């Protein structure tokens, strides 16, 4: 090969290599990962949305970005009073104040009995818990300050999956599937009254009646005297308020859309939110049960879930990446709280409070939310946080893994006693009831 041809060959090779470098450096398409799998959980078949396929990264993200936040020392977390209340999975629970005799020493035997309605003297009012055994429908109870689980009723309703208490613990609502595994039954029962000093014998019978079949959603009023339920009629849905003690019913809502979740934050306001899915825009409305009007509060948010404050002014909500925000109805402004969790894992601190308590995941896997969590494909390991939504101050008050006899908890159904001395919640992993002492 001549020297001239060799030089030309080298020049051609240099041009080819340079061209390949430019192509791969500047024009290489971005890699895309598409998740072609769908949830195989049984309950996925009952969800209205969440069937579309989207790109799903495989990494994890931290749940919060609180500037300056420092968790409490591990030694302090170990001293937190966190206890498992139930000895079995529960379908639901309720809390109310109950009068009992004080424990007194022999030197105080001559104390004068208290006047009627007075909590002083020989008696005191303390938080009481009642809860329903998921397997049998039997009701159990215990005082919050002294866990002593005792059976209250013997009426058997197998496989109860949801339960509520009303009328200060004197009525119960149980929801379960009939033997065809398709029809939803809703039973409303009255509980026998207990008298001061009497001991629960565990043989009480529950008498009541059934609501219409296939009620899609139900919520209890703040004073626990009424319930609101939704059920399908034709291609639409009706919303009914019911007073269990009198069986008085009033229709307060109707809609051509059937997929709603309800909540009852105060006597003048029932909220309904479209059932959430990662790929579907969600909307929230408010119903005035007296005027029977219907007003939009929030909308156009993918994966929208909500929890309204007891005074109705602030809406806690999250989207499909679980970013927790608050919407002020007075100003129309929204603010991020810097925490990633769902409103279903939170509870408001009181009627005029800016405080919320939330179960906040340590880590959140990338997935379609809230679908993957609802369907049981994703489970969280939570810490318990106290958040001031006005100031933005955030405090982690408990890490269930670090306390004595603790374990991983995916907290749901959070509630407080009347004095806000205890925070109660259910572990979604196994449906056991827990309590955290706050004061």
Helices and strands as residue ranges (DSSP letters): H 3-26, G 42-46, E 60-62, H 74-78, E 82-84, E 90-101, G 106-108, E 123-133, E 139-143, E 150-151, E 160-166, E 171-177, E 184-190, E 207-210, E 215-220, E 227-233, E 236-243, E 248-255, E 260-266, E 269-274, E 281-288, E 293-302, E 305-308, E 314-318, E 323-328, E 333-340, G 343-345, E 346-348, E 355-361, E 363-365, H 371-374, E 382-388, E 394-399, E 411-416, E 422-427, E 433-437
